[in-house]
């Protein structure tokens, strides 16, 4: 994807064999996106499109009901199973799609299921999803937008757990504003009524290397002391060289919070594994965020039990360490 080139983004019906979000070999310059809401949201968006946590950027030029054209502003390789979203959008849809409902039907009977809702807009939206998914489900709200940070306490009333997801938050706010927003949010994280996990390049160095950086270790320790209950690992376990080692690094300081665990809390590590059963597709809902094929499944790590977490836009495996 070269700077200045025009990329055609088209609607695509995902099948079981799809590997994810990437260009099509038989249609050069075309990117298939299997999420109709992404195209519906175009007219209510900022016109700036980002991919892979804002590493790639596009400028919207023309749009239609099932396709749009965008010019490449910041280019690079398009990798499979990466997200695509608008940096800002007022588009809103608070209903579960057919694929999401199928995921619910196929997983409700399984023990230990947790559902993570991506790109939650505000407390009203989260309350609607609680009604649709059910009062007995363990529901996680992923905080990836500024309004969600502002209403975290109210969102927690409809959620059992919160994840602060810095990757997509940075894609929306920009690096400097994201850092400032995370700092403000972290100052009050200990006062929130449900556990909060930290996500987004927690141990990114371990995607390619055997050990985390000292900066990553210090950041993880500081997060736990601030009040975060654990971490969400992504590339570290999805495509990393040592997923189990990444989990061990994330659980390194679990003994430091013994008092919290004795009081009923826990330090947990949520991972996305490299193994993909493709148990269900995703829809964008109100998020205008499309991601391809993230149905991760992994075995036990550091004594953790299997837990599949289904999501509107992603699925992951939750490994709880030191419980």
Buried (B, 14 or more C-beta within 10 A) or exposed (E): BEEEEEBBBBBBEBEEEBEBBBBEEEEEEBBBBBBBBBBBBBEEBEBBBBBBBBBBBBEBEEBEEEBBBBBBBEBBEBBEBBBBBBBBBEBBBBEBBEBBBBBBEEBBEEEEBBBBBBBBBBBEBBBBBBEBBEEEBBBBBBBBBBEBBBBBBBBBEBBBBBBBBBBBBBBBBEEEEBBEBBEEBBEEBEEBEBBBBBBBBBBBBBBEBEBBEEEBBEBBEEBBEBBBBBBBBBBBBBBBEBBBBBBBBBBBBBEEBEEBBEEEBBBBBBBBBEEBEBBBBBBBBBBBBBBBBBBBBBEEBBEBEBBBBBBBBBBBBBBBBBE
